[in-house]
Amino acid sequence: MVPSDLRYTKDHEWVRLDGDTATVGVTQYAADQLGDVVFVDQPEVGRTVEQFAAFGVVESVKAVSDLYAPVSGEVAEVNPELAVKPELVNSDPYGAGWMIKVKVADPSQFEGLLDPGAYEQLVSEG
């Protein structure tokens, strides 16, 4: 069951829009596939990210995977907790394990992302 208040990418990132700020993380499905996360490489605050372009890397005991921005904009904040507790990505991916907050350049991009039903279908087919 995926949270109903989020939008999703085909690369298993989630995004929550609050005004013009988007909070971004990886889904529970992605966290489960990765295994135990040991490091998260986050962008610098102020960096511009482009929709569907890589913005960082997550490393686990099984793999190293790129993180893709669901929306374009400027990185307003990174989650400082992940530097010392990367395992939050596994234990609380939709809460304390968030990755970045982005000041959204084009809010209409949010509407083009997968809704919860479409994301659940993607995961069930995967």
Backbone bond lengths (Angstrom), bond angles and torsions (degrees), N, CA, C in turn:
res aa  C-N    CA-C-N  psi(-1)  N-CA   C-N-CA  omega(-1)  CA-C   N-CA-C  phi
1 M - - - 1.466 - - 1.533 109.33 -
2 V 1.295 116.29 124.68 1.467 120.80 -179.74 1.536 109.37 -101.76
3 P 1.331 117.72 147.35 1.469 119.66 177.95 1.526 111.74 -57.00
4 S 1.328 116.03 138.01 1.464 121.26 -174.34 1.523 113.45 -84.28
5 D 1.341 118.06 -8.71 1.471 119.94 -176.56 1.523 112.83 -97.66
6 L 1.328 116.84 11.71 1.458 121.91 -176.44 1.521 110.65 -117.03
7 R 1.346 114.99 165.14 1.464 122.23 167.62 1.527 106.45 -115.25
8 Y 1.330 116.29 161.91 1.462 121.31 -170.96 1.526 111.48 -135.84
9 T 1.342 115.18 158.39 1.462 120.74 173.33 1.528 108.66 -109.28
10 K 1.330 115.29 164.34 1.463 120.02 176.23 1.526 111.16 -69.22
11 D 1.344 116.39 -14.92 1.467 121.27 178.38 1.523 112.01 -92.66
12 H 1.333 117.35 9.05 1.468 124.22 173.57 1.528 114.50 74.62
13 E 1.347 116.43 30.96 1.460 119.96 167.19 1.529 107.94 -97.08
14 W 1.320 116.02 152.28 1.462 120.87 173.30 1.528 108.74 -116.32
15 V 1.328 115.36 158.52 1.465 120.65 178.34 1.528 108.92 -143.36
16 R 1.324 114.43 136.47 1.470 122.03 175.23 1.520 107.10 -117.91
17 L 1.325 117.02 122.62 1.456 121.46 -179.10 1.522 109.60 -96.72
18 D 1.345 115.65 127.07 1.455 122.49 177.21 1.521 106.86 -131.18
19 G 1.337 116.11 97.60 1.462 119.79 -173.53 1.515 108.94 68.40
20 D 1.351 116.87 -121.61 1.467 119.44 177.86 1.522 111.88 -105.78
21 T 1.347 116.02 17.27 1.457 120.23 179.17 1.524 109.91 -114.85
22 A 1.333 115.00 130.26 1.463 121.23 178.64 1.521 108.78 -110.82
23 T 1.323 116.00 127.50 1.464 121.66 172.26 1.523 106.79 -94.82
24 V 1.344 115.85 134.28 1.465 122.05 -173.45 1.523 110.24 -124.78
25 G 1.326 115.73 140.80 1.464 121.58 174.39 1.514 109.31 -154.85
26 V 1.328 116.16 -172.43 1.464 120.37 175.16 1.525 108.40 -107.01
27 T 1.315 115.57 152.30 1.456 121.18 -176.51 1.529 111.85 -75.02
28 Q 1.322 114.81 165.71 1.465 120.72 175.54 1.523 109.79 -59.39
29 Y 1.330 116.76 -39.21 1.469 120.66 178.20 1.531 110.04 -58.10
30 A 1.338 116.44 -47.37 1.467 120.21 -179.94 1.524 110.73 -63.12
31 A 1.326 116.43 -43.67 1.468 120.21 -179.96 1.529 110.64 -60.89
32 D 1.328 116.54 -40.60 1.469 120.58 178.60 1.521 111.29 -65.90
33 Q 1.335 117.11 -40.30 1.461 121.35 179.94 1.532 111.53 -67.63
34 L 1.323 116.20 -36.77 1.465 121.03 -179.30 1.525 112.37 -67.88
35 G 1.306 116.71 -35.92 1.459 120.11 -170.52 1.520 108.64 84.35
36 D 1.318 117.17 -160.76 1.463 121.20 -174.28 1.526 111.61 -66.96
37 V 1.330 115.60 115.20 1.463 121.50 179.67 1.527 109.18 -75.99
38 V 1.340 116.35 130.39 1.468 121.16 -177.74 1.528 113.18 -115.12
39 F 1.355 117.30 -14.64 1.466 119.73 -178.69 1.521 109.31 -161.68
40 V 1.341 115.97 140.68 1.462 121.77 174.55 1.524 107.60 -126.90
41 D 1.342 116.24 120.26 1.458 122.49 176.96 1.520 107.33 -94.80
42 Q 1.344 115.98 111.74 1.453 121.53 -175.73 1.521 110.64 -107.03
43 P 1.330 116.69 154.62 1.469 120.24 178.35 1.531 110.63 -74.19
44 E 1.320 115.72 165.73 1.460 120.45 175.82 1.510 110.09 -78.08
45 V 1.346 116.10 146.86 1.458 120.94 173.23 1.526 107.86 -60.27
46 G 1.324 116.23 136.80 1.462 121.35 -178.51 1.517 113.53 98.85
47 R 1.333 116.76 -17.28 1.467 120.02 178.79 1.524 109.83 -70.78
48 T 1.316 115.84 144.08 1.459 121.08 175.63 1.529 108.60 -89.60
49 V 1.325 115.69 134.23 1.461 121.13 175.33 1.530 107.84 -115.62
50 E 1.330 115.14 147.97 1.457 121.65 179.54 1.524 109.49 -108.92
51 Q 1.330 115.79 143.28 1.459 120.16 -179.97 1.526 110.98 -53.91
52 F 1.317 115.39 129.97 1.465 126.32 177.54 1.524 114.02 69.72
53 A 1.337 118.52 6.45 1.464 121.69 174.92 1.531 108.50 -94.45
54 A 1.322 116.14 152.79 1.464 120.89 -179.61 1.525 110.34 -65.44
55 F 1.344 116.03 136.62 1.465 120.46 176.77 1.522 112.65 -120.99
56 G 1.319 116.78 -9.66 1.459 119.99 -178.55 1.515 109.94 -174.84
57 V 1.330 114.52 -172.49 1.460 121.45 -177.59 1.519 108.67 -137.87
58 V 1.312 115.43 142.49 1.463 120.58 171.88 1.526 107.16 -118.83
59 E 1.341 114.76 131.26 1.462 120.43 179.59 1.519 108.65 -112.58
60 S 1.326 114.32 135.68 1.455 120.35 176.20 1.522 108.52 -127.10
61 V 1.313 115.00 178.22 1.464 118.81 178.08 1.529 110.71 -66.52
62 K 1.346 117.90 -18.68 1.462 121.68 -177.41 1.518 114.27 -102.16
63 A 1.365 117.89 -29.40 1.464 118.96 -169.60 1.521 111.56 -160.89
64 V 1.328 113.95 165.10 1.464 122.26 169.56 1.525 105.49 -116.62
65 S 1.337 116.78 124.98 1.456 120.77 -175.26 1.521 110.86 -130.07
66 D 1.335 115.34 140.25 1.463 120.29 174.30 1.518 109.73 -71.95
67 L 1.326 115.11 151.07 1.457 123.05 172.82 1.518 107.23 -107.53
68 Y 1.336 117.23 135.65 1.456 121.65 -175.76 1.528 110.70 -116.10
69 A 1.314 115.91 136.60 1.464 121.64 -178.55 1.528 110.29 -74.80
70 P 1.331 117.74 126.09 1.462 119.79 177.40 1.530 112.91 -73.91
71 V 1.340 115.88 -22.62 1.468 121.68 -179.74 1.525 109.35 -139.72
72 S 1.330 115.71 157.66 1.466 121.04 176.23 1.525 109.59 -87.35
73 G 1.329 115.59 150.78 1.459 120.06 175.71 1.513 111.76 158.95
74 E 1.323 114.41 -166.44 1.455 121.06 -178.67 1.526 110.23 -104.57
75 V 1.328 116.27 132.37 1.462 120.43 178.42 1.531 108.45 -65.73
76 A 1.330 115.44 116.77 1.463 121.49 -178.10 1.527 111.79 -94.76
77 E 1.335 115.72 -26.92 1.461 120.19 -176.13 1.524 108.59 -160.61
78 V 1.321 116.48 148.00 1.463 121.66 169.77 1.521 107.07 -119.42
79 N 1.306 116.40 154.53 1.458 120.91 -178.74 1.527 109.26 -78.86
80 P 1.338 118.15 106.63 1.456 120.29 -177.09 1.527 113.58 -68.23
81 E 1.319 116.84 -22.81 1.465 120.87 -179.04 1.527 112.50 -64.71
82 L 1.335 116.03 -28.86 1.471 118.90 -176.06 1.526 112.41 -68.45
83 A 1.331 117.54 -21.49 1.466 120.40 177.82 1.529 111.03 -66.33
84 V 1.330 116.03 -32.99 1.469 119.65 -178.20 1.529 112.72 -107.40
85 K 1.337 116.78 -21.08 1.461 120.82 -179.63 1.530 110.84 -134.87
86 P 1.334 117.77 67.37 1.472 119.06 -178.85 1.529 112.38 -61.82
87 E 1.336 116.91 -20.70 1.461 120.49 -179.41 1.531 112.94 -65.35
88 L 1.344 117.75 -11.40 1.468 120.51 175.01 1.525 111.09 -60.25
89 V 1.332 116.93 -27.22 1.461 120.88 177.13 1.524 109.62 -60.47
90 N 1.334 117.45 -37.20 1.462 121.54 178.60 1.527 112.36 -80.33
91 S 1.322 117.03 -43.40 1.466 120.13 -172.00 1.519 113.99 -81.32
92 D 1.335 118.40 -27.30 1.469 120.97 -176.70 1.527 110.17 -150.19
93 P 1.353 117.61 62.53 1.466 120.26 -173.37 1.523 114.42 -61.49
94 Y 1.335 117.71 -29.49 1.471 120.35 -177.70 1.528 112.30 -94.49
95 G 1.322 117.16 -1.63 1.457 121.08 -178.53 1.510 111.21 -124.71
96 A 1.333 116.20 -105.22 1.466 121.85 -175.71 1.525 113.03 -63.79
97 G 1.336 118.35 -15.84 1.458 121.58 -179.06 1.522 114.75 -90.88
98 W 1.344 117.39 14.62 1.475 119.67 177.73 1.526 109.85 -59.64
99 M 1.331 116.74 157.75 1.470 121.55 -174.38 1.530 113.19 -102.70
100 I 1.349 115.28 -61.22 1.469 119.93 -175.49 1.527 110.17 -139.81
101 K 1.335 114.92 161.60 1.460 122.05 169.34 1.523 106.70 -119.47
102 V 1.322 115.01 133.79 1.459 122.18 -174.28 1.528 109.44 -121.30
103 K 1.345 116.02 131.65 1.467 120.53 170.05 1.526 105.79 -78.47
104 V 1.315 115.83 109.82 1.461 122.83 -168.91 1.528 111.70 -70.84
105 A 1.336 115.31 130.00 1.469 121.33 178.39 1.528 111.21 -79.00
106 D 1.338 116.78 -38.76 1.467 121.24 -175.53 1.536 108.87 -138.35
107 P 1.339 117.77 95.27 1.466 120.64 -177.21 1.527 114.09 -57.76
108 S 1.330 118.11 -21.98 1.465 119.48 -179.75 1.532 111.47 -65.93
109 Q 1.349 118.06 -21.12 1.469 120.25 177.62 1.531 111.02 -60.54
110 F 1.328 116.26 -31.96 1.464 121.83 -179.76 1.527 110.49 -58.34
111 E 1.331 116.19 -40.59 1.461 120.82 -176.98 1.527 112.32 -66.76
112 G 1.325 117.67 -24.46 1.449 121.11 -178.68 1.523 114.27 -83.13
113 L 1.327 117.05 -4.39 1.461 121.03 -179.78 1.528 110.27 -82.59
114 L 1.329 115.60 167.69 1.466 120.56 -179.24 1.518 110.84 -69.35
115 D 1.343 116.05 135.69 1.459 119.10 172.84 1.541 107.62 -81.39
116 P 1.335 118.47 170.21 1.468 119.70 -175.79 1.526 114.03 -55.60
117 G 1.334 117.37 -40.16 1.467 119.90 179.65 1.517 112.31 -63.91
118 A 1.323 116.32 -43.43 1.468 120.51 179.79 1.523 110.49 -66.60
119 Y 1.344 117.05 -36.84 1.468 119.13 178.87 1.525 110.67 -68.45
120 E 1.330 117.53 -42.08 1.464 120.25 177.91 1.523 110.25 -59.38
121 Q 1.329 116.69 -39.76 1.473 120.63 178.79 1.539 109.58 -64.60
122 L 1.325 117.64 -43.14 1.463 121.41 178.61 1.522 110.93 -57.91
123 V 1.326 116.50 -46.05 1.466 121.25 -177.93 1.535 110.34 -67.47
124 S 1.311 117.32 -39.50 1.471 119.85 -178.45 1.525 111.56 -68.48
125 E 1.340 116.98 -27.51 1.462 121.01 177.55 1.513 112.30 -81.22
126 G 1.371 115.52 -23.11 1.454 121.23 -174.89 1.479 112.87 -72.30
